[in-house]
Amino acid sequence: MSITNFEDRRVIVCCGSGGVGKTTISAGIALALANNGARVAVVTIDPARRLASALGLETLGDEPRQVDIGPTGTRGELWALQLDAKATFDRLVRRHAPSPEAEQRILDNRIYEHLSGAVAGSQEYMAVERLNELTDDPRFEVIVLDTPPAQNALDFLDAPTRITHFIEGKSLRMLLSPGAAAGHLGWKVLHAGSSTVFSILERVTGAQLLRDLSEFLAAFDGMYSGFSERAERVRALLHSPRAAFVVVSSADDEPVREAVMLVERLTHDHYPLGPAVMNRVRQRAECDPPPRDALIEAYADAGAVHPQDLADRTLAQLAEDDARARRDHDACARLARLLGDRAPLEVPDFADEPVEIAGLEHVADALAP
Amino acid sequence: MTSPALFDRRLIFVLGKGGVGKSVVAAALGTAWARAGQRVVIAEVANQHRLSDLFATRRVPRNTPTELATRLYGYSVDVDKATEEYLASHIRVRPLVDLLVRSRAFHNFAAAAPGLPELVTLGKVWELAVAVEDGRPVWDKVIVDCPATGHGIALLQTAGNVSELAAQGPVREQAHRIEEVVKHPGATGIAIVARPEELPVSEAIDAVATLRADNFPVAATIMNGMTPRRFWAEDASVLGRVESDDPAIDEAVRAALRSDHHARIEHEHLRELTVGTYTSPIVVPDLGPIVIGQSELSILADALDGTARTAHPAARP
């Protein structure tokens, strides 16, 4: 198994629970594919400082920038960008607003301000929107998408549905601005029902919040169909054989459990699965620990004041390292078993995060052995 | 000004990057306090279900406190049900509530309305913290196992945002009451959890700055999973001098040097957390490659016990 088996995919989505190193793996996948000749863009979300500098992203906003991956030859291209949810949302409004006045009304609306600036929800949705923009960009053959930290690792799959429900729910629009539905049949019935709902809501929220809300929804008028079309397009792409989901885990209990749940959910919802990746796998030492006496002697020769003590601490360290390496190995085996005997790609534990592109090459090598 | 220690607060929010061990820290804090005779409830939000794993009990049912250990309870917030309850308490006319709850428009709205799920969740937690029975608080401690940093901060800020968005009406009043409690340093303490790694630490530093700028009472920082140090500077110089052609000895020396290197990096991260947040982080040790259950929680509670009672964060600059 190699990640390069998936280079014909238009989009590769990396998901997994928090702290497993999704962003590093996303960058590693992108580099492996670029090394294999593809033109790849990786969308990172909140990369670590070192990883950002490895990708040359320190100064970068949310526009793709090409990363120097050395002599090209048979290599493709690696591009990287960092998701900026607010900027994506603003751009969306600017591009799709029916008039400059409508655009300004939306950008100035207080509900919009909170909606677009809120980390919760909008990041997931904007990752999907950004994906949509990038799939239209002929510069890239493959897009690797890191997923935002979320309460549930797959929140972002539901985000488009959730947020489009909110901003384009027809029933809600009628509820809040009955005038909009005036031309429709059955208006009287709807109006009677929704005005009751409206007045209940108003008692709870106060009139002004509802007014802001209905202004917000009115300002989005004319953009609704665009939103649902794009959400539908991304949904279709992510369900098609042109996508692949890579589930990333580390050897800890909870990430493994979450990885298995993710795979079950993805399978159940008919999303195309790529390989699973087990990150930071520690390797067992190639030889047995030395005899205690030999180690004491070596330490005494090196001038240790308490060679026995140092030897005992060293042996304890070796035993602990071995226990960790065995645990990691077991976790890989368990994940493989739970995934129906598909062995995950193993990325070894590198003592330090990659600082330069050269460091990321090790990750890429592990993903494309 | 020195804020009171974590132990003096009733409502404790445990916040940090995904994967740093918030649930374990929340459970260990709860264990420590329950042991000390306090009635403690740990609130899970957003379907985490971590408590039932940690305490090896059946799944904590939603919106009902469930006993996990002596004096220690778990609580899982169900947003849909809480929203319904919330409306019922404001509208008080049951048929109207039913009408609203049955309306699909309302459900779509409620699921995505900016801040509504967070406000309802926070409201539920607030209810636990202010609940009184026979003139005494029902809970001595309410520990909230928050979602990952960004979502966790959004949860805390939601009351303020809502009272800003809604100029009048019951929602605003309630949001305002909640905000008062959540920002009151005598009632509430936020514990920011990190691990000795780059991202969790920088995220913790940013979170502390954001929360302080917003006048939230940051009560403690917690460095979870510090590897107990096994080698020291004088060992490193001996290890550097070892000459051997035995691969087993080479490997042993490399393992010791690796461990020392790792410990130095962890220590550097601890220093960054200290300097970056103006706090003395409470250090919780790494217990090695094991599954955490109740007996491990009690070891971690030991580590938290002394410090969680007495640690005072350094004065703010």
Interface residues (C-beta under 8 A of the other chain):
Chain A: S17 G18 G19 V20 D46 A48 R49 R50 R110 I111 H114 L115 A118 V119 A120 G121 Q123 P149 A150 Q151 N152 R162 I163 H165 F166 I167 G169 S171 L172 M174 L175 S194 T196 V197 I200 L201 E202 R203 V204 T205 G206 A207 Q208 L209 D212 A251 D253 E254 P255 A285 E286 C287 D288 P289 P290 A294 L295 A298 Y299 D301 A302 G303 A304 V305 L310 R313 T314 L315 A316 Q317 L318 E320 D321 A323 R324 R327 D328 A351 D352 E353
Chain B: K17 G18 G19 V20 V45 A46 N47 Q48 R50 L87 H90 I91 L96 L99 L100 S103 R104 A105 F106 N108 F109 A111 A112 A113 P114 G115 E118 P147 A148 T149 G150 H151 I153 A154 L155 N161 L165 A166 A167 Q168 G169 P170 V171 R172 R195 E198 L199 P200 S202 R230 F231 E234 D235 V238 L239 R241 V242 E243 S244 D246 P247 A248 I249 E251 A252 V253 A255 A256 R258 S259 H261 H262 I265 G288 P289 V291
